[in-house]
Amino acid sequence: MPDPRPADPAAVKRGTTAIDMRIYKAVVTAVMSHRLPPGTHLGEADFCELYQVSRTTVRKALQRLAHDHIIELRPNRGAVIASPTPQEAREIFAARRALEREIVPLVIRHATPESLKQIRAALAAEDTARRSGDRAAWIRLGGEFHLLLARLAGNHVLLRFMGELVSRCSLIIALYETPGSAMCENDEHQDLATLIEQGKVNQAIHLIEHHLLAIEARLHLAGQDRKVNLAQALKGL
């Protein structure tokens, strides 16, 4: 027999939020794992059936994904996995290099024992993900390392711009680095941390630029064209 008491609005809201976050995380993980290639259409009805939720809940998740540039919401086509062009990828990386050339000197200028400890802790987490073969976590933590530097720079405007650029670069890397390729060592992050600790501004700027250029050089930006089963791509998430 149904419970005659009205539902707690706060509980309903909490449940809805948990479901849209679950959808959000499932899509991000599938993208990072190369199971959802660029251009893949994400049908609202498919999500409704998979998660037994309303279109309103699905649209909240899709709006969040669009805000983070993981998907694009296109007129008459709906949601598709973002598919940056080679030119867009070059522009995104160029903008990021420009920002990080400004961020690194600020990190050094404002360095404290606590901030240096945070940098080393972030590197330890990244190295653990790399060694365990968790590619999605490794990509995410690599981006978070750069965001940490932006926070430690103490410039909120730079941090806001970096938040967008890092999410877009992470998507580009996940989509266009060859699936199954060996995960690179994070020695350059370690070397950068050492230069920051030593206060070597010019060397740190040179290293961060070289690091980002090397990441861009590994990308294979040729388009992909294959059919994807959404349920299989999200299986187990």
C-alpha positions in Angstrom: 0.0 0.0 0.0 1.5 3.4 -0.9 2.6 5.7 1.9 -0.1 8.4 2.2 2.4 10.9 3.7 3.7 13.6 1.4 7.3 13.2 0.2 9.9 15.4 1.9 10.7 18.0 -0.7 14.3 18.2 0.6 14.7 14.5 0.3 13.3 14.5 -3.2 15.7 17.3 -4.2 18.7 15.4 -2.7 17.7 12.3 -4.6 17.4 14.1 -7.9 20.8 15.8 -7.4 22.4 12.4 -6.6 21.0 10.9 -9.8 22.0 13.8 -12.1 25.5 13.6 -10.6 25.5 9.9 -11.2 24.7 10.5 -14.9 27.2 13.2 -15.1 30.0 11.1 -13.7 29.1 8.1 -15.8 29.4 10.1 -19.0 32.7 11.8 -18.0 34.2 8.4 -17.1 33.0 6.8 -20.4 34.5 9.7 -22.3 37.8 9.4 -20.4 37.8 5.7 -21.1 37.3 6.2 -24.9 33.9 4.5 -24.8 32.1 7.6 -25.9 34.0 9.2 -28.9 33.4 12.7 -30.2 30.2 13.3 -32.0 28.3 10.5 -30.2 24.6 11.4 -29.8 23.2 11.2 -26.3 19.5 10.7 -26.4 17.4 11.9 -23.5 15.1 8.9 -23.8 18.0 6.5 -23.5 19.1 8.0 -20.2 15.5 8.0 -18.9 15.3 4.3 -19.7 18.7 3.4 -18.3 18.3 5.3 -15.0 14.5 5.3 -14.7 14.3 9.1 -14.3 12.4 11.9 -15.8 13.6 14.1 -18.8 13.9 17.0 -16.3 16.6 15.1 -14.3 18.4 14.1 -17.5 18.4 17.6 -18.7 20.0 18.8 -15.5 22.9 16.4 -16.0 23.3 17.4 -19.6 23.3 21.1 -18.7 26.1 20.4 -16.3 28.1 18.4 -18.9 27.6 21.2 -21.4 28.8 23.8 -18.9 32.0 21.8 -18.5 32.4 21.5 -22.3 32.1 17.7 -22.2 29.1 17.8 -24.5 27.5 20.2 -26.9 23.8 21.0 -26.9 22.9 21.4 -30.6 19.6 22.7 -32.1 17.6 19.9 -33.7 20.2 17.3 -32.7 20.3 17.5 -28.9 23.3 16.5 -26.9 26.5 15.2 -28.5 30.0 14.5 -27.1 32.1 17.6 -27.8 34.3 17.3 -30.8 36.9 20.0 -30.8 38.5 20.7 -34.2 42.2 20.7 -34.6 42.2 24.5 -34.7 40.1 24.7 -31.5 42.5 22.3 -29.8 45.5 24.4 -30.9 43.8 27.6 -29.6 42.9 26.0 -26.3 46.4 24.8 -25.7 47.9 28.2 -26.8 45.6 30.0 -24.3 46.5 27.6 -21.6 50.3 28.1 -22.2 49.8 31.8 -21.9 48.0 31.5 -18.6 50.4 29.0 -17.1 53.4 31.2 -18.0 51.7 33.8 -15.7 50.7 31.4 -13.0 54.0 29.7 -12.3 55.9 32.9 -11.2 53.0 33.7 -8.9 53.1 30.3 -7.3 56.8 30.8 -6.6 56.3 34.3 -5.3 53.6 33.1 -2.8 55.1 29.8 -1.9 54.9 28.6 1.7 55.7 25.3 3.4 52.0 24.5 3.4 51.5 25.3 -0.4 54.6 23.2 -1.2 53.2 20.3 0.9 49.9 20.5 -1.1 51.8 20.3 -4.4 53.7 17.2 -3.3 50.5 15.6 -2.0 48.8 16.2 -5.4 51.8 14.6 -7.2 51.6 11.5 -4.9 47.9 11.0 -5.8 48.6 11.4 -9.5 51.5 8.9 -9.3 49.3 6.4 -7.5 46.7 6.6 -10.3 49.3 6.2 -13.0 50.9 3.2 -11.4 47.5 1.5 -10.9 46.6 2.0 -14.5 43.6 4.1 -13.7 43.7 6.2 -16.9 40.6 8.3 -16.1 41.8 9.2 -12.6 45.3 9.9 -14.0 44.0 12.4 -16.6 41.7 14.0 -14.0 44.4 14.3 -11.3 46.9 15.7 -13.9 44.4 18.5 -14.6 43.8 19.0 -10.9 47.5 19.5 -10.4 47.5 22.4 -12.7 44.3 23.8 -11.1 46.1 23.6 -7.7 48.9 25.7 -9.1 46.3 28.2 -10.3 44.7 28.4 -6.8 48.1 28.8 -5.1 48.9 31.7 -7.5 46.3 33.7 -5.6 44.6 35.2 -8.7 40.9 34.4 -8.8 40.5 35.6 -12.5 43.3 33.3 -13.7 41.9 30.4 -11.6 38.4 30.9 -13.3 39.9 30.8 -16.8 42.1 27.9 -15.9 39.1 25.9 -14.7 37.5 26.1 -18.2 40.8 25.5 -20.0 41.8 22.4 -17.9 38.4 20.8 -18.4 38.6 21.3 -22.2 42.2 20.1 -22.4 41.3 17.0 -20.3 38.5 16.2 -22.8 40.8 16.7 -25.8 43.4 14.4 -24.3 40.9 11.8 -23.4 39.3 11.9 -26.9 42.3 12.2 -29.1 45.3 10.5 -27.4 45.6 7.0 -29.0 43.5 4.5 -26.9 45.7 2.0 -25.2 48.8 4.1 -25.5 51.3 4.0 -22.6 50.6 6.4 -19.9 53.5 8.8 -19.6 55.5 9.4 -16.5 54.7 12.5 -14.5 58.4 13.4 -14.1 57.8 16.8 -15.6 55.3 17.6 -12.8 57.8 16.4 -10.3 60.5 18.5 -11.9 58.2 21.5 -12.0 57.6 21.1 -8.2 61.3 21.0 -7.6 61.9 24.2 -9.5 59.0 25.9 -7.6 60.6 24.8 -4.3 64.0 26.1 -5.5 62.4 29.4 -6.6 63.8 29.1 -10.2 61.3 31.2 -12.1 62.7 31.2 -15.6 63.4 27.5 -15.6 59.9 26.7 -14.3 58.3 28.9 -17.0 60.3 27.1 -19.7 59.4 23.7 -18.3 55.7 24.4 -18.1 55.6 25.6 -21.7 57.6 22.5 -22.9 55.3 20.2 -20.9 52.1 21.6 -22.5 53.7 21.6 -26.0 54.6 17.9 -25.5 51.1 17.0 -24.4 49.7 18.7 -27.5 52.2 17.0 -29.8 50.9 13.6 -28.6 47.4 14.2 -29.8 45.9 12.5 -32.8 43.1 14.8 -33.9 41.7 12.8 -36.8 37.9 12.4 -36.5 36.3 9.2 -35.3 33.2 7.7 -36.9 31.7 4.6 -35.3 28.3 3.6 -33.9 28.1 3.5 -30.1 25.6 1.7 -27.9 25.0 4.1 -25.0 24.0 1.4 -22.5 27.2 -0.6 -23.2 29.3 2.5 -23.0 27.9 3.3 -19.5 27.7 -0.3 -18.4 28.7 -0.8 -14.8 28.8 2.9 -13.9 
